[in-house]
Amino acid sequence: MGASRSVAEDGDVRQARALRGVLEPLTAQQVGAFHRTFVRMSRALATQQVAEAADATCLPSVGLGDDLFSDFRSWLIGQGEDAYAAVLADPDALADLPGVRRGCGMGQPFGAAAYVEYAEKAGRSAARRLPALETIGVR
């Protein structure tokens, strides 16, 4: 993930493309393992406390909702290990991240990068057996 941040830190199309470039030489099994790790990291952020901090910081007065909260978690993971660990330990640390001023980014393309790469390597039916990134019912 760190290599993709050298291209962009928005979690959007450019960073997703950079991540796919990093994943491309890996085997399907390695890409699948990366995806599973990404999902575990995202699910660790799927707490009421992180959701409340994200709502208040990223989209004040409106809130993110479940779908955007999933995108937010992907964006946060794309910000790197230090940002991820800080928010996991203290959700209020989100307000101190530089990218938060730009609306927390939209991490959906970044979050989907490993899944798409795996599907291309192992086939769509194999990819359907990977764990889903979205979590419902956090709120």
N, C-alpha and C positions, 0 to 999 in steps of 0.2 A: 504494500500500500504506500509505503514511503516513496518508492520510485514514481508512482503516479502523481504524488503531490508536487514533484518538481515541474510538472507540466501545468497543473491547475489544482486549486484547492476547493473548487466549487462543488465537487461530487457529481457534476453534470456530465455532459457528453464528452468534453475534452479529457477529463480525468478518467472517465470510464474507458475511453479509447486507450489511454495510456496504461491503465490496469490490464486491459485485454492484451496489450502488447507484452506486458510482463508475464502474463499467464500463458500466452501462445506457445512458447517452447516446452511447457510442462506437459506431462502425461495427463490423460483424463482422470486418473486416480488422484494425482496431485491437485488438479483443479477442483475436483470434488471435495477433497480434504480442505482446501482453502475455502470453498463455499460453506462447508459445515462449520468451520471456525468463524467465518463472518456471521453466520446465522447465530451461533452461540453468543458472540459479542453483542449482536443486535438485541437478542432476547434478554441479555443481562441489563441492557438499558431500558427495557420495557417495564418500568416501574411507575407507580403513581407519582412519586417525587420527581422523577426525570420528566414525566409528561407535564406536570404542573410548571416546572421550570421552563420547559420548551414553549409551552403555551404563552407564558408571561413574557418570555424574552424574545421569541422569534416572531410571534404574531399576536401582540398584545390586543386585548379586547375582543379577539375573535377565537383564538385557539387553533390548534392544528388538526384535530380530529384524528381518527385511527390511521387513515391512509397517509396523510402528511406526516404523522408521527413516525411511521415506518421510514419514510423518505428522510426525515430529520435524523434518525438513528444511523442510516447509511452515510449521510453527510458527515455526521460527527465522527464515525469510524474513519472516514476519509481524511479527517483533519489530523490524524496521526495518534500514536500511542499515548503521548503526554496529554493531549486534549481529552481523549477517551477516558483515560484513567482519572483525570481530574474531575470530570463530570460524573463518572461512576461513583467516585468517593464522596463527592459533594455536588449535587445537581445545581446548586446556586453558582458554582464556578463557571457555568455556561455563559453567564453575563460578561465574563472576562475574556472570552475567546475573540480574537480579532474578526473572524468571519461573521460573527453574530450581528454585526452592524449592517451587514448586507442582507439580512433576513434569513440566515442559517442555511442558505443554499437549498438546492433540490437534489437529493441524493439518489433518486430512483435509478437513473442510468448506472451510477456507480455500484449500487446495491445489486443490480441485475447482471453486471459484467461477468462474474464467475459462472453464474448459471448459464448464460448464453454461450460462453466459451466451452463449458462442459457439454452442453447440448450439441454443439458442433463437433466435438471430439467423440462423444459416446452415443449420440443419438437422442432424439426427443423422448423416447420411451424410458430410457435410462435416466434422463434428467428429471422426469416426473417423480422419480423415487427420492430425489434430494429433498431435504427439509425446506419448508416454505419460509421466506424471510418475514412476511407479515405476521403480526400477532393481533388478534382481535380481543377486545374485552379488558384492556389494561385500565381503562377509565372506569 
